[in-house]
Amino acid sequence: MSPDAFERLCKRILRESGFVQVEVTGKSGDEGIDGKGVLKIGGLISFVVLFQAKRYKGTVPPAAVRDFRGAMVGRADKGIIITTGIFSRS
């Protein structure tokens, strides 16, 4: 599966999970943000959630998580990394 196709799959997964206004924003120079969506809770609260799609065979390194958190600063308070790999304890 190409990286673009995986990002579109992540968009679909989020929409199927109840997110609205989900869009893929990943492109060259996106600083690690592949997309965003809005999660509404109970009709009273909503959060902008950024996501990053990691099509990995192995472990997502801690540096990738730190980089994503850094890219989120000033854009959103919530984020999700969706991966085909695994996360180490660190």
C-alpha positions in Angstrom: 0.0 0.0 0.0 1.4 3.4 -0.9 1.9 6.1 1.8 -1.0 8.1 0.2 -3.3 5.1 0.3 -2.4 4.5 4.0 -3.2 8.1 4.9 -6.6 7.7 3.1 -7.2 4.5 5.0 -6.5 6.3 8.3 -9.0 9.0 7.3 -11.6 6.3 6.8 -10.8 4.6 10.1 -11.2 7.9 12.0 -14.5 8.7 10.2 -15.8 5.2 11.0 -14.8 5.8 14.6 -17.0 8.9 14.9 -14.7 11.7 13.9 -16.1 14.5 11.6 -14.5 16.9 9.2 -11.6 14.5 8.7 -9.1 15.5 6.1 -5.7 14.3 4.9 -3.3 17.2 4.9 -0.1 15.2 4.4 2.2 16.6 1.8 5.8 17.7 1.4 6.7 20.1 4.2 3.8 19.0 6.4 6.1 18.9 9.4 4.8 15.4 10.4 1.1 16.2 10.4 -0.8 13.9 7.9 -4.3 14.9 8.7 -6.9 16.3 11.1 -10.4 15.7 12.3 -12.9 16.8 14.9 -14.0 14.5 17.7 -17.3 15.5 19.3 -18.1 14.1 22.7 -21.7 14.1 24.0 -22.7 17.1 21.9 -21.1 19.5 24.3 -17.3 19.2 23.7 -15.3 18.9 20.6 -11.6 18.6 20.0 -9.4 19.1 16.9 -7.3 16.0 16.7 -4.2 15.8 14.4 -3.0 12.5 13.1 0.1 11.0 11.7 0.1 7.8 9.7 3.1 5.6 10.1 3.3 2.6 7.7 6.1 0.7 9.6 7.0 -3.0 9.7 8.8 -2.7 13.0 8.8 -0.4 16.0 7.9 3.3 15.8 10.9 5.0 17.4 10.4 7.3 20.4 11.9 10.1 18.3 8.9 9.9 15.8 6.5 10.4 18.7 8.5 13.3 20.1 8.6 14.9 16.6 4.9 14.5 16.2 4.2 16.1 19.6 6.5 19.0 18.6 4.7 19.5 15.3 1.4 19.7 17.2 2.4 22.6 19.3 0.2 25.6 18.6 -2.0 23.6 16.2 -4.0 21.2 18.5 -3.9 19.7 22.0 -4.8 16.1 20.9 -3.1 13.8 18.4 -3.1 10.2 17.3 -0.4 8.2 15.6 -1.9 5.4 13.5 0.6 2.7 12.6 1.0 -0.7 11.1 3.9 -1.3 13.4 4.2 -1.4 17.2 5.3 1.1 19.9 8.1 0.3 22.3 7.5 0.9 26.0 9.8 4.0 25.8 
